[in-house]
Amino acid sequence: MALNYVTGEEIRANDVVICLNQSGEFYQFDQPIMKVWEVAKTNDGEVVGVNLMPLSAESPMLMLRALKRPNEPEATSEPVPMKDVPGLYSITRWFLPLCNVSKSLGLVERIEAFEGWQSGHGELIARRIQQKADQYRGIYQYCLADKAYQQREFQTYIDLLRKSAQSGYTPAMCQLGQQLFIGGILNKSLEGSFKWYREAAVKKDSIALYQLAGCYAHGHGVEQNLAKSLQLLEQSSLEGCWAATLGLAGYYRFGALKCFLVHPSYPNYGIVKEHVIHPAKALYLYHRIASQAPETERAPLANAYYHLAWMYQDGIGTAQDYEQAVYWYQKSSDLGNPVATNNLADKYENGLGVSQDLDMAVALYQQVAGEVIAADLSLGRMYAEGRGVAQDFDKAKMHLNIVIDSRVDGIAEMQAEAMALLSSFDNDNPLQKAKEILKSPKNYTIEQIAEQANKISQYLQNNEMPEVQKLFFQLYQLKANRGDRAAQYQLGYWYLNGFYTDINYEEAAYWIQKAADQKDQYAEAKIGFMYEKGLYFNKDLNVAKKWYARSLRRPAESIWPEYVNAELNPEYLKMYNGMNEDALEGLVRIEAKQPKRSKWKFWQK
């Protein structure tokens, strides 16, 4: 089987080419000018791609790589003679798979007996590149556009990119779509971005298909259509986009298009279709990436390795196998995945799938500490217990505080464990101090109680931590019982809305009334609200109106005078409305509920 360039010419050894690599969901030049070492074939004679090397290299860097196919045994880490294994082949570090050849290579020149040129071949290549550039404008313009971008000549970059795109070169179309989406060099235009991706997708460009799937998933430049997005994702995967294959694997793994819907701002975020989940399909697709994707696809490979490890670890879609989990976590970690490094450390710490090695566990945790919260929790625990390291409470405290102070969602259990560990040896931590205050409240002033409540409040931001919530609530109860009107109102507000406690209208009315008796503005407005809605008190709009009116406050006229030059001061009005927002809204609602009696109904006398 012969391989051909996008120009239609056959690819042969010693060709000098422009090499455009596909990197996840984008195109990029790693080393634009390369030479062909050979057309890569398996031991069975199957053509699988092209081996490339830099112009200056004497010989390629050889390594083994396995093509994973359905129904074949899983790859083994044991050394096997290359000649004995069907499907194995030798490659250079720059291996271009068959599916990407036509999209990624642009012919520049064919130089017979290239190795014979000991010197001066740079000028020869430059001259022949220029000759070929006149023949294949789109490919070469794209290469020149990339150089202009690197030199920050942005107008030249855009001009060349447009010319390349107009010639029908799909990577240039994708690049224009990307620039229109980002904005900056060009004015941001989601519709324009969608247009270029769609034009390139018609030509079956895998990256364009992937980006177009993202447009439909996000509703960028087109109405959201998840069914269309999935269809395009499947087409992109078939055309050789590894980011699309990864997204498709995630779809079958989790039952949602998590590759696109990554933020709550997107419609249909978090909606899972249980009938879609198919672990076996997901496992096959992750294996396909792991065995076939080239080394340049670092992000898809790292993610595929990680998910394979996770599935073997938990027995999802396959039998549980900790040794396989360790193998894949190691590969993902080698590509810089910090979560995989943390999970690998856990296996060494607990001797799962590998001999227990606490030194290795600590070293791996330390690699990703500060980046992966779970690593800091593990290090904090190990330093506190003296397990695998010398006991060091200062270092334990440092790592545990990183966990406690984190504002990452979904780590309440880890933070609770960190707090429990910290309180076991650190008597000065806020939780321990709060417990001491609650044991002997008479020994502390209201200011000290308030200070401790403020320290604990930082642990509650964006996290649900039952133990801390309970301590926080109890400290406010102490403040309220000491007569602090702000605490009394806050306690009543929590009872009214079920924050940190169950809803209890009687307790809410009791504490809010006590704050209102001390002329707390917010409490007075809230009493009006309770009368308006009939919460604990009998519904009475007239009484509610009086409480709302009672809560109104005037801004300090020394700072915001009501009138300036005999006209109402807009700054005063803005401040007045801001101070009394709840009460004013309540009065408007009551006014709408109490229609005025018509003065013309005299016949009713």
N, C-alpha and C positions, 0 to 999 in steps of 0.2 A: 504494500500500500504506500502510495506517495503522499507526502504532505505538501500543501501549497500555501503561499502567502495570500493575504487579502488581494494582492495584485494579480493572482492567478499563476505565478511562477512557482516551480517546484523548489522546495527547501532542500539544500544540499550542504554537506560539510564545508566549512570555511567561508560560508556566506557571512557578510558583514551586515548587521541589521539594526534597526531601531527596536529596542525591546521595551514594550509598555506592559508593566505588570498590573494585574488585577489585585487590589488589596482590599479584601472584605467587600465593602459596598462602593468603592471608588476605584479609579484608575490612577496610577502614579508611575513615575520613572524612578527606578532605583539606580540602574546603570543603563542609560538610554542606548548607547552604542555598544553592541556586543558582537561576538562571532559565534557561529554554530559549530559545536564540536562534533555532534553526530545526531542523527535521528534515533531516538531511544526506542528500543524494542525489549520485550520481555524474553525470558529464556524459551518461551513457546513461539517466539517470532512475531508476537503481536506488537504493532506500532502503538506506542502510548504517548509520545510527545517529542519534544526537542530538548537536547542538552545545550546550554549556552555557557559562555565563559567570557571574561573581560578580554579586550583586545591585547592587553599586555601579558596575559597569562600564558605560561608554557604548556600546562596540561590541566585538565579539570580536576576538581577535588571530588574523588569518588566516594560514594557511600551506598548502602543498600536501602531499598525502600520496597515495601510490600503493597501490592494492590489487593484491597479487600473486596471480595465479591460475595454475593448471597450464597448460602449453603456451604461456604468454605470453613475449615477450622479456624478458630480465633488465632490471631498472631501470637507468637511466643517470643519471649525475651531470650531464649536459649540460642546460642550461635548455631547456625545451620549453613552448610556449604551452599553457596549461591546456585551452583549448577544443579543441585538436587531439588530445588524448590521451584515449581512452576509459578509464573507470575512475578518473579523477582527480576530486577534489572538494576544495572549500575547507572547512577546519574551524577550530574554535577550539582553544586549548590544552587545553580540557576536552572532548575528543571521546569519546563513549561508543559503542562498536560495537554493532551490532544484536543480536549474540548475548548481550550483557550487559545490555541495557536492562531487561528485566522483572525481573532479579535485583537491579539496582543503583539503580533509581529508585522512590521512594515519593512519590505525589502529596501535596502539602500544600495548595495552593490555586491556583486559576486567576484571575488578575486581568487583566481586559480593559484594553487601552491602558495597559500598565504604565509605558511611558516617560513618560506624562503626569504622573506623580507626581513632582514636583520635590523635595518634602520630606515628612517625616512617614510615609513608606511603611514604615519599620521597625516602628512601632506597629501599623499596619494588618496587616502580615504576621504579627507576633507574635499578634495577636488571632485572625486566621483560622487560623493554625497550631493554636492551642488548639481551635478549633472542629473542625478536621479530625482532631485527635488523638483525639477521642471516637469518630470513625467508623472510623479505621484504627489501632487501638491498637498492633499488633505493630511496625509500621514506626516509629512515633513513639517508642515505649518504647525501641526499640533506639538511636535518636538520643539520647534522654535518658540512657540507660545510658552511652553514650560520653562525654557531658558529665560525668556523675558520676565516671567513671574518671579523666578529666583533672583533676578537682578532688580526686582521691584519697578520694572518698567510696565506699569499696569495698563496704560492705554495701548501700548504695542501688544501686550498680552491679549487684551480683549479683541483687538482688531484681527490678530492672527487666529484666535479661537473662533471668531465668527466666520472667517474665510474657510477654516477647516470644517466647521459644522455645515456650512452651506455646500461644501463639496460632497457631503453625505457621510463624513467620517463620524461614526457614532460616539467614540470616546469624547470627541470635542462637543457633541451635542449634550452629553451627560455633564461635562464640565460647565457648560453654559447654564444648564439647568441648576447645577449646584450653586453657581455664583448668583443667580437670580433668587434662589431660595435664601442664601445667606445675607445678601445685601452688602453694601460697603463699596466694593469696586463698581458694582452696578446697583441701580435702585432695586430694592427688594420687590419681587413680584411673584406671588405663588402661582398665579395663572400662567405667567411666562415660563416659570420653572416647569410646571406641569406640561406645557406645550412641547418643550424640547425633549423631556423624558418620553412623552408619547411618540414623538417622531422617531426617536432612536429605538423605542420598543417595537415599532412596526418592523424594523430591520432585525428584530430578535436579539438585540443587544442585552446581555444578561444583567448588567448593572442598571441599565435603563428600566428593565422589567422590574427589578428589585425596588428602585426608587419610585417607580410609578405605583407599585403595590403600597409603598409607604404613603404616597399622596392620597390614595383612596382610603387607607386606614385612618389617617389623621384628618381627612377632609381638607387638604391643602390644595387650593386651586380647583377643587371639584367636590361635589357632595360626598360625604362619607359613605362607603360601600364596602363592608367587611368581606362579603362574598367575592366581590371583584378583586379585592386585595389578596385574598387567599389564592384565587385563580392565577393571578400574576406572579405570586410568590412561587407557586408550583412550576410555572413556565420558566421563571428565572433560575430555579434550581436545576431544571432539565437542561438549560443552556449553559450551566457550569458556574453559576455564582455560588460560592461557598457560604457567603453570608445568608443567602436565601435558603440554602439547605439547612443551615443552623436554625434559622427562624422557623422553618417547617418542622424540624425536630422538636423545637420548643412548643409548637402548636399542638402536636400530638402528645407531648409530655405533660402539658399543663392545661390544655383545653381552651387556649386563648392566644391571640396574636401578640404575645408579650414582646416580640422583637420590635413592634411599632407602638403599641399602647403602653407606654412606660410611665405615664404621668396622669394623675387624676383629672387634669384639665381636658383630656381627650374624652369625647363621648364614648360610652361603652367600655371605659376603663374598668378592669376588675371583674367583668362579667365572664364567667367560666361556663363552657358547654361541656357537661360531664360526658355526653355521648361521644364527643370527639376524642377524648383521652384514649390513647392506644400506646401503652409503654413499649410493646414489641416494635412498633414502627419507629418510635422515637429512638430506641436503642440501635436499630439498624441504621438510621440516618446519622446518628452520632458516630457509629463505627465507620460509615462510609467517609465521613469527613476525616476521621482519624487516620484512615488507611490510604486515602487517595489525594487529599488536599496537599498542595506543594508547601514548602517551608515559608514561602513569602506570605502565606495566609495565616499569620501568627494569631490574630484575634479569633477567627473561627476555630483554629486548632486548639488554642488554650481553652476555649469554652466547651468544645466537644470533649476534650480530655476530662475536664472538670465534671461535666454531666455524666459521662460514662462512669467515673469514679463514684459519684453520688448514687447512681442506679445500682452499681455492684455493691456498694456499702449497705444500702437499705433493701436490696433485693427487689428492685422495681423493674419489671419486665424481664427479669432473669433471676437465677438463683443467687442468694447472698454470697459474696466472695470477697473477703477483706484483702486477700492478696492482690486480686485484680484492682480493687479500690486503691490500694497503695501504689500500684504500678501506674495507674492513670493520674492520680493526684500528683505523683512525682513529675510526670510529663507536663502536666498543666503548670505546676510550680516552676519548672525549668523555663517556661515561656513567660514567667513573670506574673502569674495569677496569684495575688496575695491570699485570697480565700482558700485556694487549693493548698498553699503553703501552710496555712493554719490547720487545715484538716489533716494534712500529712503529719504535722507535729502531734496532733491528737492521737494518731495511730501509733506513733513511736512512744508517746507517753503511756498509752494503755496497752501496748503490745498486741494490737489488732492487725493481723495480716503481715506482721513483721516482728522481729524480736524486740522486746521492750528496751528502749535506749533513752533514758531521761536526758542525757547530755545532748543528744541529737534533737530531742523535743524542745528543750530550752533554746538551743541555737536557732531552730526554725521559728519558734514563737517570737524570739527577739528580732528576727528579720522583718516581721510584719507588725510588730507592736506599734501602736499609735495609728495604724492604718486599718487593722481589723480588731474590733472591740473584743471579740472572743479571745484573741491572743493576749490582750492585756489582762483579762479576767483569769486566764490560765496561769500567766506569770505571777499575778498577784497571789493566787492560791498557792503556787509552788514556793514563792518566797516566804509567805506566811507560815507554811507548814515545814519549810526546810526540806523540800522534796526535790531532789535533783540539783539543788543549789544550796549554798549556805543560807540558813535562816536570816532574813534581813527585813525587819518590819518597815524600815523607811522605803525600801524599794517596793515592798508589797503595797504600802499605802499609796505610793506614786501611781502604780498601775491600776489599783482599784479605784482611785479617784478619777482616772481617765474614763473608766467605765461609768461611774456614777454621774460625772459631769457631761457625758455624751448626750447629744440631742437627736440621736438616730431613733427612728420609729421601730417598734417591735422588739425592744431589748429589755422590757420590764423585768423579766425573770432573771436575766444576767445582772441587772442593776440591783435587784433584791438580794441576790447571792453576794454581790460585791459589798453591799452594805452590811450584811450579816457577818461576812469575814472581817470587815473593817472594825465593826463594833466588838469583835472578839478579842482584839488586842489594842485598840486605840480608844482610850477613854475620852479624848478630846473631840471625837468626831461629832457632828451635829445631831445624829440620831441618838447616840448614847447620852449626850447632854440633854436632849429633849426628854428622854426617859427619866433622867434624874430629876428634872423639873417637875414632871408629872407625879413622881413619888413623894416629893416634899415641896409642894407649891408655895407654902408659907415662907420658905427660905429665899424666895426670889421676888423681885419687884416686877411690876407690870412692864417696865422698859426691858428688863432682861428676858421676860417671856416673849415680848414682841420681837426682840433681836433674834431669838432662837427660831421663832416661826418664820422670819424672813430668810434665815439661812436654809431652812428645810424647803421653803417654797421653790428654790432653784432646782430641786430634784423632781419637781412635779411638772415642769414645762415639757409639753409634748409626750409625756409618758404616763402610763397608769401603773402606780405602785401602791398596792393596798396598804402595806405597813406604814409607808410614809404618809399617805393620805389620812390614815387614822391618827397618827401623831400630830399632824398639822391641824386636823379638826379639833383634837383635844386641847391643843395650845390656845386655839381661838376661844374655846369654851372657858378656859381660865381667864382670858382677857375680858370676855363678856361678863363673867361673874364678878370681875373686879370693877365693872361699871364703864368699860371702854365702849363708847357709843358706836364707833366704827366697827368694832368686833361684834357688837350686838346686831347691827344691821347685817353684817356679812354672814353671821350664823343663821339669822332668819332667812336670808336670801338662799343659802344652801338648803335649808329645810324646805323652802318653797319650791325649789327646782330639782331637788334630789342629787345635789353635788356632795360627794364624800359621805353621804348618808341617805337614808330612805326619805321620800317625800312625807312631810308631817305638817299639815296646815296649822294645827294648833300650836306647835312649837314655833313655826314660822311667825304666826301672828304675835305670839308672846314676845319674841326677841325684837321683831321689827317695831312693835309698839313701844318697847322700852327705849329703843334708839330714837323713835319719833318724840317720845316724852322729853328727850334731851335736845329736841329741835334739830335732829339730823335731817338734812334736806332730802336725801335719797330714801330714807325710811318713810318720811311723810308722803312722798310720791308713791311709794310702794303700798302704803296703806290705802291710798286712793285707788290703786290698781286692784287690790284685793276686794274692795267694795264694788268696784266696777264689774269685776268678773264673778263676784259671789264666791270667793275663795275663803272659807272659814266664816267670814262675816256674811250676813244676809245681803243679797245684792241690792244696792241703793245708789242710784246714779247721782242723786243730790248730795249725799254724804261724800261720795267719791269726788265730786266736783269741788267740794270744800277742801278736802285734803290735798288735791292737786294744786288748788289756788294757794293753800297755806305753804306749799313747798317751794313756790316761786321765789327766786332770789335775784337781786339786782347787782350788776357788776360794780366794782369800786369806781365811782365817778372821778376820783382823783387821777385814775389811770385811763379810764374810758369815759369821757364826758358824754352824757346822753345827747346833748345838742352842741353843734359846732356852727357858729354863724347863723343861729336861729333855725338850723336844719338838723333833722335826726342824723346822728352820727352812725354810719354803716358799721364801723368797728364795734360800737356799743351794741348795736342790734345783733351782730354776729356773735358776740360774747354772751349776750342775754339768751339767745336761742340755744347756744351750746350748753350753757349752764342748766337750762330748764327743758332740755329736749324731751325727756320722758313725760314730764308733767304737761307740757304744751300738746304733745301728741294725744295724751289722755283726754285733755279738755276738748280737742277737736273731735275725738271719737264720741264723747258724750253729747256734744252739740249736735252731731249728726243723728244721734239716737233720740233726741228730745225735740221733735218738731214744734215750732212756735204756734200758739193758738191764733187763728185768724181773727182780726178785729172786725171783720165784716159779718161774723155769725150773730148779728143782733137779733135775728128772728128766733133764736133759741131762748131769749129772755122770757 
